[in-house]
Amino acid sequence: RAAAYGGGGGGVGLYSDGKATVRWVVLNEANLLVAAVHQASLVLPYVEALLRETAGAFAARQQALPPEAHDGLFPCDAFSPAFDALVAAAEERAAGEKRAARKQRTFAESKKYEATRKAQREEALGHRRGGGEAAAPAGGVTPAAE
């Protein structure tokens, strides 16, 4: 089984066996590997950014420790609130991007609106909404020229 290796420069590695997916980031300068494991069927677009942010935050926290405190057993419980905040921010960014990509039409721009009496009246008067050009009423006089 082959896995794509992201290298030691902060690239994201990927391995999937069909049921589970593992993504990881290696920071050689900090002797750190951060991994995320999730079901392969889940689409999580924010995982790579979350891995990079988590690795950077954890490495910064580790480097803040005095050298004599480096025993390879960093107190991870103290990092849990920071990690929870990183996850919440990543999920919120992903949700915001999804909302922005899926802008909904207004009712006036919909086909149902065109079937209403109000829309039909506006079309007859030349005040069509929804971004289209207004049709000129009978006689060729536009509403602006009245």
N, C-alpha and C positions, 0 to 999 in steps of 0.2 A: 504494500500500500504506500503510495507516494503522497507526500504532503508538500504544499508550497511553503517555503521558508522565507519569512520577511526579512531576514538578516538581523544584524545587531543595531541598525541605525534607527530603530523606531518603526520600521515597516511592520505591517500586520501579516502574520502567518495564518494559514487556513488549512484545516483538515476536516473532512466529513466522511462518515461511513454510511450515510443514507438515513440513519436514525438520529445521530447526534452530530453537531458541528462544534469544532473547537477553533477559536481564534485566539491569537496570542501576540504579544509585543515583547521583544527582548531589548532591554537597555543594558548593554555590556558595561558601560562606564559606571553604572550603579549596581552591577551584579544582580539584575532584577528581571524576572519574567512574570508578566501579568497575563492571565488567561481567562477566557470566558467560554463556558460550555452551555449550549442550549439545544433544544430539539431542532433537527434539521428542517422540519416543516414550518418553523416560525420565521417570519420575515422581520428582522430587526435592523433597520437601516442605520441606527445610531451606535451599533456595537463597536465599530472600528474607532470612531471618535471617542467613545467612552473609554476604550482600552488605552488610547494615547493619553487622554486627560488623567485617567487613574494612575497610569505609570508615572507621568510627570509629577503629579501631586504626591504620590507615595515616595518617589525618589527624593523629592525636595524635603519631605518630612524626615526621611532616613538620613539625608545629608546634614540636617539640622542637629542630629544627635552628636555628642562628642565621640571621638574615635574609640575610646575605651568602652563605650556602650554598644558598639557593634559586635554582637555575638551571633548574628545570623538568625536570631529569634526576635524580630521586631514586634513590639506589642501591637498587634493588628486591631485589637478591640478599640484602641484610641483612634483608629482611622475610620471606623464604621460610620460615624456621623458625617464625616467629610465625603465618604464614598456614597452614602445615601443622598447627599446633596448633589453630587456629580450625576448620579443616575436620574434624579428628578429633573435636573436641568437638561440632560440629554433627551429624555422622553418628551419634555415640553418643547424643545427645539424641533424634534421629529414631528410632533403633533402640529406645531405651527407651520412647518413646511408642507405638511399634508393638507392643512386647511387652505393655505395660500395657493396650492396647486389645484384645488378643487373649488374655485369660486362659483357660487351658485348664482343663477340668473334671478333677476327680480321677476315678480309676477307679470309686470307689464311687458317683459321680454319673452314670455312663454306663449306657447300655442293656445293654451286654455284662455289666456287673456284675449287673444284675437277673436275667440268665439263669443265673448261677452258683448252685451248690447252697448256698453260704454265704449269699448274698442271700436265697434262697428260705427258708432256715432262719430267718434274722433276721426276715423278713417274717412268718413263721408265729408267731414268738415275740413280735413287736411291737417289735423293735429296728431298724426300718428306718433306713438312712442316706441321705444325699444331700439333707438339708434338708427332706424331706417329713414329714408327721405319721405317727407310728407307729400301725399298725393294732392295735386291741385284740384280744388273743387270745380264743379261745372262752371263754365264761363271763363276759365283760365285765370281767375283772380286769386292770388295767394293771400293767406291771412295777414301777412305783413303789409300788403298793399291796400288793405281795406280801410 
